[in-house]
Amino acid sequence: MDEILAQITLLTDCLRKKEEALNVIIAFTNKQTDLIVNSPKDNASFNELAQKKLLHIEYVNDLDNIFTSIFDRVKDFMGKGNEDHREVLIKLKDGIKAVTDLTVTIKTLEEKNARMIAGGVRKPPKKIVSANHAVNAYRRNKKG
């Protein structure tokens, strides 16, 4: 049982780290929005932010892989409604909700930025790094 608790704690830690990384991605995306609106010709800064975001997206993908690996080991236990670890399971559920909410926020911000770029607010950069990549990778990993 202590092993299960340790694994669930690792899952919670993984979600906390993912939440932090997603908040950084949101900050970079908001900075990109500011550049789109206020400095439409500053493709260099926009692309620099995109590269920084990409590093965090890759980190999120790594965390997703770790989370999936651990989750696969304990998912049968979690389905049994074990009351001994109720608090940790609630924490885990809250972490999943927080990460999901942040992911939706990123997707919304990215779509808004893409619409502004497509609408001619700025010339599109060579490559737009999107959190959609992270969302899609998460879904692929989750389907396993």
Rosetta constraint file for C-alpha pairs under 8 A:
AtomPair CA 1 CA 5 HARMONIC 6.42 0.50
AtomPair CA 2 CA 6 HARMONIC 6.17 0.50
AtomPair CA 3 CA 7 HARMONIC 6.23 0.50
AtomPair CA 4 CA 8 HARMONIC 6.17 0.50
AtomPair CA 4 CA 74 HARMONIC 6.64 0.50
AtomPair CA 4 CA 77 HARMONIC 7.87 0.50
AtomPair CA 5 CA 9 HARMONIC 6.08 0.50
AtomPair CA 5 CA 85 HARMONIC 7.03 0.50
AtomPair CA 5 CA 88 HARMONIC 7.81 0.50
AtomPair CA 6 CA 10 HARMONIC 6.25 0.50
AtomPair CA 7 CA 11 HARMONIC 6.32 0.50
AtomPair CA 7 CA 70 HARMONIC 6.63 0.50
AtomPair CA 7 CA 74 HARMONIC 7.21 0.50
AtomPair CA 8 CA 12 HARMONIC 6.27 0.50
AtomPair CA 8 CA 71 HARMONIC 7.99 0.50
AtomPair CA 8 CA 74 HARMONIC 7.62 0.50
AtomPair CA 8 CA 88 HARMONIC 7.06 0.50
AtomPair CA 8 CA 89 HARMONIC 7.36 0.50
AtomPair CA 8 CA 92 HARMONIC 7.44 0.50
AtomPair CA 9 CA 13 HARMONIC 6.19 0.50
AtomPair CA 9 CA 88 HARMONIC 7.14 0.50
AtomPair CA 10 CA 14 HARMONIC 6.05 0.50
AtomPair CA 10 CA 70 HARMONIC 7.85 0.50
AtomPair CA 11 CA 15 HARMONIC 6.28 0.50
AtomPair CA 11 CA 67 HARMONIC 5.86 0.50
AtomPair CA 11 CA 70 HARMONIC 6.88 0.50
AtomPair CA 11 CA 71 HARMONIC 7.14 0.50
AtomPair CA 11 CA 92 HARMONIC 7.11 0.50
AtomPair CA 12 CA 16 HARMONIC 6.23 0.50
AtomPair CA 12 CA 91 HARMONIC 7.03 0.50
AtomPair CA 12 CA 92 HARMONIC 5.28 0.50
AtomPair CA 12 CA 95 HARMONIC 6.68 0.50
AtomPair CA 13 CA 17 HARMONIC 6.26 0.50
AtomPair CA 14 CA 18 HARMONIC 6.16 0.50
AtomPair CA 14 CA 63 HARMONIC 6.26 0.50
AtomPair CA 14 CA 66 HARMONIC 7.68 0.50
AtomPair CA 14 CA 67 HARMONIC 6.40 0.50
AtomPair CA 15 CA 19 HARMONIC 6.00 0.50
AtomPair CA 15 CA 63 HARMONIC 7.93 0.50
AtomPair CA 15 CA 67 HARMONIC 7.85 0.50
AtomPair CA 15 CA 92 HARMONIC 7.86 0.50
AtomPair CA 15 CA 95 HARMONIC 5.78 0.50
AtomPair CA 15 CA 96 HARMONIC 6.79 0.50
AtomPair CA 15 CA 99 HARMONIC 6.97 0.50
AtomPair CA 16 CA 20 HARMONIC 6.33 0.50
AtomPair CA 16 CA 95 HARMONIC 6.84 0.50
AtomPair CA 17 CA 21 HARMONIC 6.27 0.50
AtomPair CA 17 CA 63 HARMONIC 7.86 0.50
AtomPair CA 18 CA 22 HARMONIC 6.04 0.50
AtomPair CA 18 CA 60 HARMONIC 5.74 0.50
AtomPair CA 18 CA 63 HARMONIC 6.58 0.50
AtomPair CA 18 CA 99 HARMONIC 7.07 0.50
AtomPair CA 19 CA 23 HARMONIC 6.21 0.50
AtomPair CA 19 CA 95 HARMONIC 7.98 0.50
AtomPair CA 19 CA 98 HARMONIC 7.16 0.50
AtomPair CA 19 CA 99 HARMONIC 5.53 0.50
AtomPair CA 19 CA 102 HARMONIC 7.38 0.50
AtomPair CA 20 CA 24 HARMONIC 6.47 0.50
AtomPair CA 21 CA 25 HARMONIC 6.30 0.50
AtomPair CA 21 CA 56 HARMONIC 6.04 0.50
AtomPair CA 21 CA 57 HARMONIC 7.85 0.50
AtomPair CA 21 CA 59 HARMONIC 7.60 0.50
AtomPair CA 21 CA 60 HARMONIC 6.69 0.50
AtomPair CA 22 CA 26 HARMONIC 6.17 0.50
AtomPair CA 22 CA 56 HARMONIC 7.68 0.50
AtomPair CA 22 CA 60 HARMONIC 7.56 0.50
AtomPair CA 22 CA 99 HARMONIC 7.65 0.50
AtomPair CA 22 CA 102 HARMONIC 6.47 0.50
AtomPair CA 22 CA 103 HARMONIC 7.16 0.50
AtomPair CA 22 CA 106 HARMONIC 7.89 0.50
AtomPair CA 23 CA 27 HARMONIC 6.27 0.50
AtomPair CA 23 CA 102 HARMONIC 7.30 0.50
AtomPair CA 24 CA 28 HARMONIC 6.28 0.50
AtomPair CA 24 CA 53 HARMONIC 7.95 0.50
AtomPair CA 24 CA 56 HARMONIC 7.61 0.50
AtomPair CA 25 CA 29 HARMONIC 6.06 0.50
AtomPair CA 25 CA 53 HARMONIC 5.67 0.50
AtomPair CA 25 CA 56 HARMONIC 6.69 0.50
AtomPair CA 25 CA 57 HARMONIC 7.54 0.50
AtomPair CA 25 CA 106 HARMONIC 7.52 0.50
AtomPair CA 25 CA 131 HARMONIC 7.87 0.50
AtomPair CA 26 CA 30 HARMONIC 6.08 0.50
AtomPair CA 26 CA 105 HARMONIC 7.77 0.50
AtomPair CA 26 CA 106 HARMONIC 5.95 0.50
AtomPair CA 26 CA 109 HARMONIC 7.95 0.50
AtomPair CA 27 CA 31 HARMONIC 6.26 0.50
AtomPair CA 28 CA 32 HARMONIC 6.21 0.50
AtomPair CA 28 CA 49 HARMONIC 6.13 0.50
AtomPair CA 28 CA 50 HARMONIC 7.76 0.50
AtomPair CA 28 CA 52 HARMONIC 7.86 0.50
AtomPair CA 28 CA 53 HARMONIC 6.47 0.50
AtomPair CA 29 CA 33 HARMONIC 6.25 0.50
AtomPair CA 29 CA 49 HARMONIC 7.92 0.50
AtomPair CA 29 CA 53 HARMONIC 7.94 0.50
AtomPair CA 29 CA 106 HARMONIC 7.61 0.50
AtomPair CA 29 CA 109 HARMONIC 6.90 0.50
AtomPair CA 29 CA 110 HARMONIC 7.06 0.50
AtomPair CA 30 CA 34 HARMONIC 6.30 0.50
AtomPair CA 30 CA 109 HARMONIC 7.58 0.50
AtomPair CA 31 CA 35 HARMONIC 6.28 0.50
AtomPair CA 31 CA 49 HARMONIC 7.82 0.50
AtomPair CA 32 CA 36 HARMONIC 6.12 0.50
AtomPair CA 32 CA 46 HARMONIC 5.83 0.50
AtomPair CA 32 CA 49 HARMONIC 6.93 0.50
AtomPair CA 32 CA 113 HARMONIC 7.80 0.50
AtomPair CA 33 CA 37 HARMONIC 6.26 0.50
AtomPair CA 33 CA 113 HARMONIC 6.07 0.50
AtomPair CA 34 CA 38 HARMONIC 5.76 0.50
AtomPair CA 34 CA 39 HARMONIC 7.51 0.50
AtomPair CA 35 CA 39 HARMONIC 4.76 0.50
AtomPair CA 35 CA 40 HARMONIC 6.11 0.50
AtomPair CA 35 CA 42 HARMONIC 7.01 0.50
AtomPair CA 35 CA 45 HARMONIC 7.86 0.50
AtomPair CA 35 CA 46 HARMONIC 6.69 0.50
AtomPair CA 36 CA 40 HARMONIC 4.87 0.50
AtomPair CA 36 CA 113 HARMONIC 7.53 0.50
AtomPair CA 36 CA 116 HARMONIC 7.41 0.50
AtomPair CA 36 CA 117 HARMONIC 7.27 0.50
AtomPair CA 36 CA 121 HARMONIC 6.58 0.50
AtomPair CA 36 CA 122 HARMONIC 6.01 0.50
AtomPair CA 37 CA 121 HARMONIC 6.86 0.50
AtomPair CA 37 CA 122 HARMONIC 7.93 0.50
AtomPair CA 40 CA 121 HARMONIC 6.50 0.50
AtomPair CA 40 CA 122 HARMONIC 4.57 0.50
AtomPair CA 40 CA 123 HARMONIC 7.09 0.50
AtomPair CA 41 CA 122 HARMONIC 6.46 0.50
AtomPair CA 41 CA 123 HARMONIC 7.03 0.50
AtomPair CA 42 CA 46 HARMONIC 6.45 0.50
AtomPair CA 43 CA 47 HARMONIC 5.94 0.50
AtomPair CA 43 CA 123 HARMONIC 7.92 0.50
AtomPair CA 43 CA 124 HARMONIC 7.99 0.50
AtomPair CA 43 CA 125 HARMONIC 6.04 0.50
AtomPair CA 44 CA 48 HARMONIC 6.08 0.50
AtomPair CA 45 CA 49 HARMONIC 6.24 0.50
AtomPair CA 46 CA 50 HARMONIC 6.25 0.50
AtomPair CA 46 CA 125 HARMONIC 7.70 0.50
AtomPair CA 47 CA 51 HARMONIC 6.21 0.50
AtomPair CA 47 CA 125 HARMONIC 6.87 0.50
AtomPair CA 47 CA 127 HARMONIC 7.61 0.50
AtomPair CA 47 CA 128 HARMONIC 7.58 0.50
AtomPair CA 48 CA 52 HARMONIC 6.34 0.50
AtomPair CA 49 CA 53 HARMONIC 6.03 0.50
AtomPair CA 50 CA 54 HARMONIC 6.10 0.50
AtomPair CA 50 CA 128 HARMONIC 6.62 0.50
AtomPair CA 50 CA 129 HARMONIC 5.37 0.50
AtomPair CA 50 CA 130 HARMONIC 7.98 0.50
AtomPair CA 51 CA 55 HARMONIC 6.57 0.50
AtomPair CA 51 CA 129 HARMONIC 7.33 0.50
AtomPair CA 52 CA 56 HARMONIC 6.77 0.50
AtomPair CA 53 CA 57 HARMONIC 6.11 0.50
AtomPair CA 53 CA 129 HARMONIC 7.20 0.50
AtomPair CA 54 CA 58 HARMONIC 6.11 0.50
AtomPair CA 54 CA 129 HARMONIC 6.33 0.50
AtomPair CA 54 CA 130 HARMONIC 7.90 0.50
AtomPair CA 55 CA 59 HARMONIC 6.29 0.50
AtomPair CA 56 CA 60 HARMONIC 6.14 0.50
AtomPair CA 57 CA 61 HARMONIC 6.20 0.50
AtomPair CA 57 CA 131 HARMONIC 6.76 0.50
AtomPair CA 57 CA 133 HARMONIC 7.76 0.50
AtomPair CA 57 CA 134 HARMONIC 5.78 0.50
AtomPair CA 58 CA 62 HARMONIC 6.24 0.50
AtomPair CA 58 CA 134 HARMONIC 7.55 0.50
AtomPair CA 59 CA 63 HARMONIC 6.22 0.50
AtomPair CA 60 CA 64 HARMONIC 6.11 0.50
AtomPair CA 60 CA 134 HARMONIC 6.98 0.50
AtomPair CA 61 CA 65 HARMONIC 6.32 0.50
AtomPair CA 61 CA 134 HARMONIC 6.20 0.50
AtomPair CA 61 CA 137 HARMONIC 6.69 0.50
AtomPair CA 61 CA 138 HARMONIC 6.74 0.50
AtomPair CA 62 CA 66 HARMONIC 6.33 0.50
AtomPair CA 63 CA 67 HARMONIC 5.96 0.50
AtomPair CA 64 CA 68 HARMONIC 6.03 0.50
AtomPair CA 64 CA 138 HARMONIC 6.14 0.50
AtomPair CA 64 CA 141 HARMONIC 7.16 0.50
AtomPair CA 65 CA 69 HARMONIC 6.15 0.50
AtomPair CA 65 CA 141 HARMONIC 6.70 0.50
AtomPair CA 66 CA 70 HARMONIC 6.28 0.50
AtomPair CA 67 CA 71 HARMONIC 5.85 0.50
AtomPair CA 68 CA 72 HARMONIC 5.98 0.50
AtomPair CA 68 CA 141 HARMONIC 6.96 0.50
AtomPair CA 68 CA 142 HARMONIC 6.60 0.50
AtomPair CA 69 CA 73 HARMONIC 6.86 0.50
AtomPair CA 70 CA 74 HARMONIC 6.76 0.50
AtomPair CA 71 CA 75 HARMONIC 5.57 0.50
AtomPair CA 74 CA 78 HARMONIC 6.36 0.50
AtomPair CA 75 CA 79 HARMONIC 6.37 0.50
AtomPair CA 76 CA 80 HARMONIC 6.97 0.50
AtomPair CA 77 CA 81 HARMONIC 7.76 0.50
AtomPair CA 77 CA 82 HARMONIC 7.49 0.50
AtomPair CA 78 CA 82 HARMONIC 6.87 0.50
AtomPair CA 78 CA 89 HARMONIC 7.88 0.50
AtomPair CA 81 CA 86 HARMONIC 7.94 0.50
AtomPair CA 82 CA 86 HARMONIC 6.67 0.50
AtomPair CA 85 CA 89 HARMONIC 6.20 0.50
AtomPair CA 86 CA 90 HARMONIC 6.14 0.50
AtomPair CA 87 CA 91 HARMONIC 6.29 0.50
AtomPair CA 88 CA 92 HARMONIC 6.14 0.50
AtomPair CA 89 CA 93 HARMONIC 6.14 0.50
AtomPair CA 90 CA 94 HARMONIC 6.12 0.50
AtomPair CA 91 CA 95 HARMONIC 6.12 0.50
AtomPair CA 92 CA 96 HARMONIC 6.25 0.50
AtomPair CA 93 CA 97 HARMONIC 6.29 0.50
AtomPair CA 94 CA 98 HARMONIC 6.16 0.50
AtomPair CA 95 CA 99 HARMONIC 6.14 0.50
AtomPair CA 96 CA 100 HARMONIC 6.06 0.50
AtomPair CA 97 CA 101 HARMONIC 6.09 0.50
AtomPair CA 98 CA 102 HARMONIC 6.22 0.50
AtomPair CA 99 CA 103 HARMONIC 6.10 0.50
AtomPair CA 100 CA 104 HARMONIC 6.27 0.50
AtomPair CA 101 CA 105 HARMONIC 6.25 0.50
AtomPair CA 102 CA 106 HARMONIC 6.20 0.50
AtomPair CA 103 CA 107 HARMONIC 6.21 0.50
AtomPair CA 103 CA 131 HARMONIC 7.74 0.50
AtomPair CA 103 CA 135 HARMONIC 6.92 0.50
AtomPair CA 104 CA 108 HARMONIC 6.17 0.50
AtomPair CA 105 CA 109 HARMONIC 6.19 0.50
AtomPair CA 106 CA 110 HARMONIC 6.00 0.50
AtomPair CA 106 CA 131 HARMONIC 6.27 0.50
AtomPair CA 107 CA 111 HARMONIC 6.13 0.50
AtomPair CA 107 CA 131 HARMONIC 6.28 0.50
AtomPair CA 107 CA 132 HARMONIC 6.19 0.50
AtomPair CA 108 CA 112 HARMONIC 6.19 0.50
AtomPair CA 109 CA 113 HARMONIC 6.18 0.50
AtomPair CA 110 CA 114 HARMONIC 6.07 0.50
AtomPair CA 110 CA 130 HARMONIC 6.41 0.50
AtomPair CA 110 CA 131 HARMONIC 7.07 0.50
AtomPair CA 110 CA 132 HARMONIC 7.93 0.50
AtomPair CA 111 CA 115 HARMONIC 6.14 0.50
AtomPair CA 112 CA 116 HARMONIC 6.28 0.50
AtomPair CA 113 CA 117 HARMONIC 6.16 0.50
AtomPair CA 114 CA 118 HARMONIC 6.00 0.50
AtomPair CA 115 CA 119 HARMONIC 5.86 0.50
AtomPair CA 116 CA 120 HARMONIC 6.54 0.50
AtomPair CA 116 CA 121 HARMONIC 5.53 0.50
AtomPair CA 116 CA 122 HARMONIC 7.47 0.50
AtomPair CA 117 CA 121 HARMONIC 5.42 0.50
AtomPair CA 117 CA 122 HARMONIC 5.34 0.50
AtomPair CA 117 CA 123 HARMONIC 6.58 0.50
AtomPair CA 117 CA 124 HARMONIC 5.90 0.50
AtomPair CA 118 CA 122 HARMONIC 7.99 0.50
AtomPair CA 118 CA 124 HARMONIC 7.49 0.50
AtomPair CA 124 CA 128 HARMONIC 7.88 0.50
AtomPair CA 129 CA 133 HARMONIC 7.91 0.50
AtomPair CA 130 CA 134 HARMONIC 7.70 0.50
AtomPair CA 131 CA 135 HARMONIC 6.29 0.50
AtomPair CA 132 CA 136 HARMONIC 5.95 0.50
AtomPair CA 133 CA 137 HARMONIC 6.06 0.50
AtomPair CA 134 CA 138 HARMONIC 6.02 0.50
AtomPair CA 135 CA 139 HARMONIC 6.27 0.50
AtomPair CA 136 CA 140 HARMONIC 6.16 0.50
AtomPair CA 137 CA 141 HARMONIC 6.07 0.50
AtomPair CA 138 CA 142 HARMONIC 6.01 0.50
AtomPair CA 139 CA 143 HARMONIC 6.24 0.50
AtomPair CA 140 CA 144 HARMONIC 6.34 0.50
